[in-house]
Structure formats: structure tokens, C-alpha cells
Amino acid sequence: MYRALAAALVLGTLAVAPAHAGPYPDRPVRIINPFPPGTNTDTVARLLAQKLQQNWGQATIVENKTGAGGAIGASFVAKSPADGYTLLLTSSSTHLVAPVLRKDVPYDANKDFTPIMTVTVSPHVVVATRSLPVKDFKDFVAYVKSHPGTTFASSGNGTGYHLAGELFAHGVGASMLHIPYRGAAPAMNDLMGGQVQSMFDSPGSVAPNAKSGRVHALAVMGPKRWPTLPDVPTTVELGYPQLQFSTWLGLYAPANTPPDVIAKITNILTTELSKPGMREQFDQMGSQLNMIVGKDFAKFMLDGQASLKKLAEEAKLPMLD
């Protein structure tokens, strides 16, 4: 009788065991992209999803939750269960720029997430509409200084693209007019159409449009020329070393996600992204592979926020609503 009762209790316990008690992952995983489809973030997110799915045999999907310069998607992940089934791939806009420039960010970039790893880094490119009467970067600098209110587009208020434009204007002593969009793709479309005059965009977006003659790439905001824009000079070589600005992409989980889950994700991705040919694949996508993992990523983010805060104070950039 006692043995039968014990067996019944064991079976009852197994019957009510949670469905997620098996090895992680035992159901589909989502990577939230807080920016529109077609962006560099979206492309990289889909690559990561593919690598993860191939290794753990579980569906891994990319879901776009856009708006508010990435804050909507980031906030969604911050409030998600800390079980590893909802991840965030985002740019430095949401975790570096927004905490410095925005008044009411609906999440704490440093407390609400577990940093897993950075994936890429890429400099911004100074790009102008073809109808603007400039032939090179120095012409563009002269033009914006003599034409107050020259417009520049961005993927939204408080994003890296926005900050790059503000720091450019401050660095050359110009007064420019910021035109925010709901994503980089519609901003680029209006730049090509001449509705806005300039933009500070990623190499991945600029390169194909510059090569086809639809926009004019003027300078790479970094120390080295970019592989997909070999003929475009850098701001450093042009004598403007203060005009350097890059964006990185990082993968996050909600705070308090179990360490073994984080370790599994990290091990798969660092192994896959270190394979031959991956670096070149990222170059062609307009990004540079750059993996900073775990605690080193967290420190990298804090150092970046401090540096950016100093730059914003020097440029007297106003806090955004």
C-alpha cells in the first residue's frame, strides 16, 4: 500500500512538472530586433538566429518590435521572463545613446539586462543627397557652415545616427536641422529622393546606394577606410580626428537569466562566428566582427556611456523627451 502511494506521488509530481524543465532550449527562442526589417541589425539578428538554430535544433526566430528609437523593443525584453527564450539584439542606440540623451527611458540599460556579447562594430558614414552642390567632404563642411538649417536624417531621436549628426555639427561649428524617422531605411529613401540633404548612416546601408550613384558618400567617421567603401576617405585622414563615431550591435537577455543559459548561447555564437570566412561575411554586410563577451561587455558599455556623456556635455546637447 505504501509503495503504491509513493509511486502515485512520484507520478503526480512528474505530471505537474513544468514544460520547460528539459534542457534549454526545449521550445522556440525569439530574438527581438527593436528596429525595422531591412536594417543591419535585422540582417545580423537573422544570421545569429540561423547559427543558434543549427546548433540546438530548436526554432529561433527574429521578431521586430520597433519604435521610439529602439526603446519599445528593448523595454519588451527587459520585462520578459528571465529564461533565455526572449533575447535582444540591439545597437548602441538603446544601451549607450538613450541612457545619456533621453529623459524617460522605459528601462535601465545596466540593470534590466544580462549582457551576452557584442557582435559587430561599424563607423558611421557621412552621406549627402546627390542634388547637394558638393563634390567632397570639405565642400560639405563648407556648405553646412554657410547654410544654417541644412537637414540631416536619422533613424529616430536619441539614436546613434542622431548623435553622430549632432556631434558632426558641433565638431565643424555648424547649425543643422535634425529630421527623425522611424528607422534608417525610410530615412535613406528620403535622402535618395532629395527630401533631406544628408545623413550619418552605416556602411552596410550606404555602400550599395553610393555604388549605384543614388547617394554621395563623403567620409567614413573612423580611423580606417572601410572594405566596401575603399575610395571613401576617413575623417581622420581628412584632418578631422574629432569626427569619429561608431555603432556596435550587442546581444542581451533579461536580467537574472540563468548563467548556464547565457553560457550555452555564448559558446555557440563565439564558436560559430570564429569560423573561417565569417569575418569577411560581416565585412560584406557592412559591419566588422567584434566579439566582447560577458563582464567585459558590461564594462565596455559603462565606459562608453561615461565617454558619451562627456561628449554630450561638451557639445551642449539637450536632453530629449
URKAUR-V943049 format. One record per residue. N is the residue number from 1. SS is DSSP state (H for helix, E for strand, - for the rest). OMEGA is omega in radians with two decimals (NA if undefined). Layout:
n: {N;N}
ss: {SS;SS}
omega: {OMEGA;OMEGA}
This chain:
n: {1;2;3;4;5;6;7;8;9;10;11;12;13;14;15;16;17;18;19;20;21;22;23;24;25;26;27;28;29;30;31;32;33;34;35;36;37;38;39;40;41;42;43;44;45;46;47;48;49;50;51;52;53;54;55;56;57;58;59;60;61;62;63;64;65;66;67;68;69;70;71;72;73;74;75;76;77;78;79;80;81;82;83;84;85;86;87;88;89;90;91;92;93;94;95;96;97;98;99;100;101;102;103;104;105;106;107;108;109;110;111;112;113;114;115;116;117;118;119;120;121;122;123;124;125;126;127;128;129;130;131;132;133;134;135;136;137;138;139;140;141;142;143;144;145;146;147;148;149;150;151;152;153;154;155;156;157;158;159;160;161;162;163;164;165;166;167;168;169;170;171;172;173;174;175;176;177;178;179;180;181;182;183;184;185;186;187;188;189;190;191;192;193;194;195;196;197;198;199;200;201;202;203;204;205;206;207;208;209;210;211;212;213;214;215;216;217;218;219;220;221;222;223;224;225;226;227;228;229;230;231;232;233;234;235;236;237;238;239;240;241;242;243;244;245;246;247;248;249;250;251;252;253;254;255;256;257;258;259;260;261;262;263;264;265;266;267;268;269;270;271;272;273;274;275;276;277;278;279;280;281;282;283;284;285;286;287;288;289;290;291;292;293;294;295;296;297;298;299;300;301;302;303;304;305;306;307;308;309;310;311;312;313;314;315;316;317;318;319;320;321}
ss: {-;H;H;H;H;H;H;H;H;H;H;H;H;H;H;-;-;-;H;H;H;-;-;-;-;-;-;-;E;E;E;E;E;-;-;-;-;-;-;H;H;H;H;H;H;H;H;H;H;H;H;H;H;H;H;H;-;-;-;E;E;E;E;E;-;-;-;H;H;H;H;H;H;H;H;H;H;H;-;-;-;-;-;-;-;E;E;E;E;E;E;H;H;H;H;H;H;H;H;H;H;E;-;-;-;-;-;-;-;-;-;-;E;E;E;E;E;E;E;E;E;E;E;E;E;E;E;E;E;-;-;-;-;-;-;-;H;H;H;H;H;H;H;H;H;H;-;-;-;E;E;E;E;E;-;-;-;-;-;H;H;H;H;H;H;H;H;H;H;H;H;H;-;-;-;E;E;E;E;E;-;-;-;H;H;H;H;H;H;H;H;H;H;-;-;-;-;E;E;E;E;E;H;H;H;H;H;H;H;H;H;-;-;-;E;E;E;E;E;E;-;-;-;-;-;E;-;-;E;-;-;-;-;E;-;-;-;-;-;-;-;-;-;-;-;E;E;E;E;E;E;E;E;E;-;-;-;-;H;H;H;H;H;H;H;H;H;H;H;H;H;H;H;-;-;-;-;H;H;H;H;H;H;H;H;-;-;E;E;-;-;-;E;H;H;H;H;H;H;H;H;H;H;H;H;H;H;H;H;H;H;H;H;H;-;-;-;-;-;E;-}
omega: {-3.14;3.12;3.13;3.12;3.12;3.12;3.12;3.13;3.12;3.13;3.10;3.12;3.13;-3.09;-3.10;3.11;-3.11;-3.08;-3.09;-3.07;-3.13;3.13;3.13;-0.13;3.08;3.03;-3.06;3.11;3.10;2.93;-3.14;3.01;-3.07;-3.14;-3.04;3.01;3.11;3.10;3.10;3.10;-3.14;-3.14;-3.12;3.13;-3.12;3.06;3.12;3.13;3.12;-3.13;3.13;-3.11;3.12;-3.05;-3.10;3.00;-3.14;-3.12;3.11;-3.01;3.06;-3.13;-3.13;3.04;-2.93;3.03;3.09;3.09;-3.14;-3.05;-3.12;3.13;3.13;3.13;3.11;-3.13;3.13;-3.09;-3.11;3.09;-3.11;-3.07;3.11;-3.11;3.04;-3.13;3.14;2.92;-3.06;3.12;3.10;3.09;-3.03;-3.04;3.11;-3.05;-3.08;3.13;-3.12;-2.98;-3.04;-3.10;-2.98;3.08;-3.03;3.09;3.05;-3.04;-3.06;-3.06;-3.02;-3.07;2.93;3.11;3.12;3.14;2.89;-3.12;-3.09;2.96;3.08;3.09;3.01;3.13;3.06;-3.05;-3.10;3.03;-3.07;-3.10;3.14;-3.04;3.10;-3.12;3.14;-3.05;-3.11;3.03;-3.13;3.10;3.14;-3.11;-3.08;3.12;-3.12;3.12;3.10;-3.12;3.02;-3.01;2.93;-3.11;3.03;3.13;3.08;3.10;3.07;3.09;3.10;3.12;3.09;-3.09;3.11;3.12;3.13;-3.14;3.05;-3.11;3.11;-3.07;-3.14;3.12;-3.12;3.05;-3.09;-3.12;-3.13;3.08;-3.11;3.08;3.07;-3.13;-3.10;-3.09;3.10;3.08;3.12;3.11;3.13;3.05;3.13;3.14;3.11;3.12;2.99;-2.97;-3.09;-3.12;3.10;-2.89;-3.14;3.11;-3.12;3.12;-3.05;-2.96;-3.11;-3.14;3.08;-3.13;3.13;3.10;-3.10;3.04;-3.11;3.09;-2.99;-3.11;3.01;-3.07;-3.11;-3.07;-3.06;3.08;-3.06;-3.05;-3.11;3.09;-3.00;-3.11;-3.13;-3.10;3.10;3.07;3.13;-3.12;3.12;3.08;3.13;-3.09;3.13;-3.09;3.07;-3.14;-3.12;3.06;3.04;3.03;-3.12;3.12;-3.08;2.92;3.04;3.11;3.09;2.99;-3.07;-3.12;-3.12;3.07;3.11;-3.13;-3.13;3.11;-3.11;-3.09;3.12;-3.03;3.13;3.09;-3.10;-3.07;3.11;-3.10;-3.14;3.09;-3.10;-3.13;3.13;3.11;3.10;3.09;-3.13;3.09;3.12;3.12;3.07;3.12;-3.07;-3.05;3.01;-2.89;2.94;-3.09;3.09;3.08;3.13;3.12;3.11;-3.13;3.13;3.10;3.13;3.11;3.14;3.14;-3.13;3.11;3.11;3.12;-3.13;3.11;3.12;3.14;-3.13;3.12;-3.13;3.03;-3.08;3.06;NA}
